[in-house]
Amino acid sequence: MHTSVGQTRLVLASASPRRRELLGQLGLAFDVSAADIDETPHQGEAATAYVLRLAREKARTVADRTPGAWVLAADTTVVLGEELLGKPRDEAEVREMMGRLSGRTHEVQTGVALAGPGAEHPGELPGELSMVVRTRVTFRPLSAGEIAWYASTGESLDKAGGYAIQGKGGFLVAGIEGSPTNVIGLPLGETLELLARAGVPLPWSKP
């Protein structure tokens, strides 16, 4: 959809329907332009550095082809101990992930980056703002039957960590500490902070 926020065009650098839906809930008008980048973690790269790097790269990639627009990008991963759990390849990997997460607390980290007009530092993309948001999620102890059923639904295959709390996977979760929307893929409160700091007009802002 080709729209703008005030006189400032806002672009979401993501093909994720979940991020698109979350951002749309705020009444913000935006375009969508996905960034195709290599998402392979670097050797020894910590989760925080990983999601922040990818969010920044996505924002920069799309900003390069949409001059004058503010570009919002995000990347989410699930961290169990020191290990990053990405998107499972198949049902077997979903079952393996669910077995490891069962009865335990893990962390969901999302890097959020905003790039656009207004140079801040020489050599950097003009107007870049970014942060990492962390949420702790505790799973219920899961039976083998529950794990097998959830894996069979197919809901997991495009989700970091192999589950979706906004869908059938809601039954997996015993508790959340932090932003629920962060677990879905875009922490709304923190994203609004970035947009406000950048001066992007929000729906409730006075003219």
C-alpha positions in Angstrom: 0.0 0.0 0.0 1.4 3.4 -1.0 0.7 5.8 1.9 2.6 8.3 4.1 2.6 9.5 7.7 2.2 13.3 7.4 4.8 14.4 4.9 7.1 11.5 5.9 6.9 8.2 4.1 7.3 5.2 6.4 8.5 1.9 5.0 8.5 -1.5 6.8 11.5 -3.5 5.6 9.9 -6.9 6.2 7.9 -9.5 4.4 6.5 -10.8 7.8 2.7 -10.7 7.9 3.0 -10.6 11.7 5.1 -7.4 11.7 2.8 -5.8 9.1 -0.3 -6.6 11.2 1.3 -5.3 14.4 2.4 -2.0 12.9 -1.0 -1.6 11.2 -2.7 -1.9 14.6 -1.2 1.4 15.6 -3.0 3.3 12.8 0.2 4.0 11.0 0.2 4.2 7.2 3.3 2.6 5.7 4.6 0.8 2.6 6.2 -2.6 2.6 9.6 -3.4 1.0 11.3 -6.6 2.1 15.1 -6.7 2.5 16.8 -9.8 1.1 20.0 -10.2 3.1 22.2 -13.0 4.4 21.0 -13.9 7.9 23.7 -16.4 8.8 25.1 -15.7 12.2 28.8 -14.8 12.4 31.1 -17.2 14.2 30.8 -16.6 18.0 28.3 -13.7 17.5 26.1 -13.1 20.5 22.4 -13.0 20.1 22.1 -9.2 20.9 24.8 -8.4 18.3 23.2 -10.7 15.8 19.7 -9.3 15.8 20.9 -5.7 16.0 23.2 -6.3 13.0 20.5 -7.8 10.9 17.9 -5.1 11.8 20.4 -2.4 10.8 21.4 -4.2 7.6 17.7 -4.6 6.6 17.0 -0.9 7.3 20.1 0.3 5.4 19.3 -2.0 2.4 15.8 -0.7 2.0 16.8 2.9 2.8 19.3 2.9 -0.1 16.4 2.3 -2.5 13.8 4.6 -0.9 15.6 7.9 -0.4 13.8 10.4 1.8 11.7 7.8 3.6 12.0 6.5 7.1 12.7 2.7 7.0 11.8 0.4 9.9 13.3 -3.0 10.2 13.4 -5.8 12.8 14.9 -9.2 13.4 13.9 -11.7 16.1 15.6 -14.7 17.5 15.0 -17.1 20.4 17.9 -17.7 22.8 18.1 -20.8 25.0 21.2 -20.5 27.2 23.8 -19.2 24.8 22.3 -20.9 21.7 20.3 -19.1 19.0 17.2 -21.0 17.9 16.2 -20.0 14.4 13.4 -21.2 12.2 13.0 -25.0 12.1 13.5 -26.8 8.8 10.9 -29.5 9.3 8.5 -31.2 11.8 11.4 -33.2 13.3 13.3 -30.0 14.2 10.1 -28.5 15.6 9.7 -31.5 17.9 13.4 -31.2 19.0 13.0 -27.5 19.8 9.8 -28.0 21.7 11.4 -30.7 23.7 14.3 -28.5 24.7 12.1 -25.5 25.5 9.6 -27.6 27.5 9.4 -26.5 31.2 12.2 -24.0 30.7 12.6 -20.2 30.4 14.2 -18.7 27.3 14.7 -15.2 26.0 13.3 -13.7 22.8 15.4 -10.8 21.4 14.4 -8.4 18.7 16.6 -5.9 17.1 14.7 -2.8 15.8 16.3 -0.3 13.5 15.0 2.9 11.9 17.0 4.6 9.1 16.1 7.6 7.1 16.7 11.3 6.5 19.0 13.6 8.6 22.7 12.8 8.9 23.9 12.3 12.5 27.5 11.1 12.1 29.8 11.2 9.1 30.1 7.8 7.4 26.9 6.4 8.9 23.6 6.0 7.2 21.6 9.3 7.9 19.3 9.2 10.8 19.8 5.7 12.1 18.3 4.7 15.4 18.3 1.2 16.8 17.8 -0.9 20.0 17.4 -4.5 21.2 14.4 -5.6 23.2 14.4 -8.7 25.4 11.4 -10.7 26.7 11.6 -13.8 29.0 9.2 -16.6 28.1 8.6 -19.7 30.2 7.1 -22.8 28.6 4.8 -25.3 30.4 6.1 -28.8 30.8 4.9 -30.4 27.5 3.9 -34.0 26.9 5.2 -35.9 23.9 1.6 -35.8 22.5 1.4 -32.0 22.8 4.7 -31.6 21.1 3.8 -34.0 18.3 0.5 -32.3 17.7 1.9 -28.8 17.6 4.7 -29.9 15.3 2.0 -31.4 13.0 0.1 -28.1 12.6 2.7 -26.5 10.4 2.5 -23.3 12.3 6.1 -23.4 13.4 8.1 -23.5 10.2 8.5 -19.8 9.6 8.9 -18.8 13.3 12.1 -18.2 15.2 12.2 -20.8 18.0 9.5 -22.8 16.3 6.4 -21.4 17.9 3.8 -18.6 17.7 2.2 -17.3 20.9 -0.5 -15.4 18.9 -1.6 -18.7 17.3 -2.0 -22.3 18.4 1.3 -22.0 20.2 -0.3 -19.9 22.9 -1.0 -23.0 24.9 2.8 -23.7 25.2 3.5 -20.7 27.3 3.2 -20.5 31.1 4.4 -16.9 31.5 5.9 -13.9 29.9 8.1 -11.2 31.4 8.3 -8.2 29.1 6.7 -7.2 25.8 4.3 -9.8 24.4 4.5 -8.2 20.9 8.3 -8.6 21.0 7.7 -12.3 21.1 5.5 -12.0 18.0 8.2 -10.1 16.2 7.9 -6.3 16.8 7.9 -4.7 20.2 5.3 -2.0 19.7 6.1 0.3 22.7 9.8 0.5 21.9 9.1 0.9 18.2 6.9 3.9 18.9 9.8 5.3 21.0 12.1 5.1 18.0 9.5 6.7 15.6 8.9 9.5 18.1 12.6 10.2 18.6 13.0 10.4 14.8 10.2 12.9 14.6 7.9 10.6 12.5 4.3 12.0 13.1 2.2 9.5 14.9 -1.6 9.1 14.5 -2.3 10.9 17.9 0.3 13.6 17.4 -1.0 17.1 17.2 -0.5 18.8 13.8 
